[in-house]
Amino acid sequence: MKRLLAALVGLLVAGIGLYLVSARLGWLGNPPGPGEITGPGLPEAVVLARQTARSDAAAAAQTASTKHVMFGDFHVHTTYSTDAFLWSLPMAGGRGVHPIGDACDYARYCSGLDFWAITDHAAASTPRRWDETKASVRQCQALAGDPEQPDLVSFLGFEWTQVGRLPTNHYGHKNVIFRDLDDDKVAKRPIAAGGLTTQVLRTELDAFPPALVITEREKIMRYLDFNAFLAEVRSVPECDANTPSSELPASCYESAATPGELVARLEDQGLDPLIIPHGTSWGFYTPPGTTFDKQLKSEMRPEAFSTVEIYSGHGNSEEYRPWRAVEMDTGGDQLSGRCPEPSPGYLPSCWRAGEIIAQFCADEGLPAQTCEERAATARHAYANMGAAGHLAVDGETAADWLDAGQCKDCFLPPFNHRPGTSVQYGLAISNFDQDEPARFTWGFIASSDNHRARPGTGYKPVARKLTTEANGPVNETWAKLIYGDRRTPTSEPRVIDRETLTEMAGFELTELERQSSFWLTGGLAAVHAETPDRAGIWNAFQNREVYGTSGPKMLLWFDLVDGDQRHPMGSELATDALGQTPAPTFEVRAVGAFQQKPGCPDFVHAGLDAERIENLCSGECDHPSDVRHPITRIEVVRIRRQASPDEDVAALIDDPWKVADCDGNPAGCVARFTDDTLAEAPRDVLYYARAIQEATPTINADNLRCEYDADGNCIRVNPCYGDYRTDATDDCTAPAEHRAWSSPIYLNLAHGPSD
């Protein structure tokens, strides 16, 4: 009997052990699939009515263009992306997986888009997921109806997600979009970025231990599914780095360390996709001190990047400012940072770190000289810890930082905006390593970067936890596990060298709590297309006849008027080819977006059932009335291109260069500008237009919700947290003047298009 009992106990222990090991290794979970597309294609009448409304508006605005204006989103993630999966879990208040099928239905019915692209992170792709992604996108396209007048054009893509520890090795994120959907016209496999992102995903991000989630008995399978998701990623062998991309098997994990290598690998497969930088100035992962300069080197292939995402749900990367988060010294392979003093309108976070330490020190009753020495140590430590500088202070809270590190006068800025990687900085600089200066020649778009399979989230300020990236632990228990235990406040600075930081991974390196106040609903990419179909959309991108909006479907035209000729946004011209030069004249026409009605249009109720509308669209769809928001003003920005390495970038950017106030006419606003000064100092120059719409409620438009003293200093913040501390029903809205950005028109002295 004792032997039998011992055997049973042994079997039980072995069974528990096998269960725990299997759960940790992902053997018990099921990674997500592509989901189901539930709605049919839209009725032809709905598609025609949409285009008719835009063409009627163009006629009322007396534009010369006969092209179709179409709206889309080229930056969308599903639960095939690791971060998207994490935030879908119960610990973060997630509502479950968000598959590709949801993205198709959302674009078609909730946000009413004309086109969209899937761009899941390549770092999390596997052969199965890539095959299922292609199949789902093709299915979405198959529902689109008449190929010459489709209700929705679906594109296939992936995101190359690169993060460097230092300014010298940080290149940022790029979306890769393919024109067609056939296997021989898209990449064999998504190409990931080398470096930190891949390192964390493939080797450092831990699976959830069963002991941690066993308390959530009814939800444990969600965590085991995530473990299986990670296990599937890590089961894919890495490709041989020395084998050409075209000769690699489809079943391996391919990566490229730099933008130039990414381009080369795609070209080796005979591909010429759009490659779109995005989130260029997002400071929550961009090391302070990073600039665009190194990406203009010839080996980085700057000519391959013809479009840039100027705005997304992560913020606006447009605007340059002369301040810096840190001042960098470069000596050989070593980098060292110095903390700059505050400047008008900007409080460096490194400086605030010293202030926090000084306050802690005073509270401890230590001598003033000791407190100042510790504050100086904290400032220096912060300046040399990259994007993780906040770790220099122990025991601080998100509120302690006030509005440090933020652009206070930018339109809907990203968290910890980095002006050296802003779009304006990128357009102003030049690389003089070759006979002709190397420069970026971008068209502008905006997108959502939504991680819940919701393309085009900017139509209404609703459902903050779904239409933005707001997320966080659902209670204090999970907060300790995600954020870590709050360390005891101390005036002793925490000095962490870069080697130690390199060994650290996970949420501790980011400022998740403060970031939550900067998540926005997404922007839109707009095109002027000869034909309202795939070819028309693609050709518009190739010609840079594209523009971006911060969410609403605003209409915008920007032309250089040269006698009887008009050159649209995106044009690149030699000034000596223009009859009127050297005094170019520009015309801007803008029409506001339709005001929104509550609920959803009838065709949505006909295509989706009530439960699907509530769960996917949050009961609110793009539902335009017949009344438009007025355009309040038009602004034109002029950027003179750097003509020598020592030219100050700030002096080259005229923002705004010209401003025209509008009279509120519902038919839109028209403005003309002439640059009479170009003859005085001829040089390469570019111009782009911004159309500004009346202010409307916008999620997180007031980001940290500061309280100010009489001198305008932020003395207290009320962050819009993504976690349990801010009610999930609070959309944290404030007024914002939404806008549309045209692609620039480029004028070169004696040479035409750079390509």
Beta strands, then each sheet from edge to edge (+ up, - down):
strand 1: 68-73
strand 2: 115-118
strand 3: 153-161
strand 4: 173-178
strand 5: 191-193
strand 6: 254-256
strand 7: 274-278
strand 8: 307-312
strand 9: 315-316
strand 10: 327-331
strand 11: 334-338
strand 12: 443-446
strand 13: 524-529
strand 14: 546-549
strand 15: 555-562
strand 16: 565-568
strand 17: 572-574
strand 18: 585-591
strand 19: 594-596
strand 20: 624-628
strand 21: 631-640
strand 22: 653-661
strand 23: 669-674
strand 24: 685-699
strand 25: 707-708
strand 26: 714-716
strand 27: 733-742
strand 28: 745-748
sheet 1: 7+ 4- 3+ 2+ 1+ 13- 14+ 27- 24+ 21- 22+
sheet 2: 7+ 4- 3+ 2+ 1+ 13- 14+ 27- 24+ 28- 17-
sheet 3: 5+ 6+
sheet 4: 9+ 8- 12-
sheet 5: 10+ 11-
sheet 6: 16+ 15- 18+ 23-
sheet 7: 19+ 20-
sheet 8: 25+ 26-
end
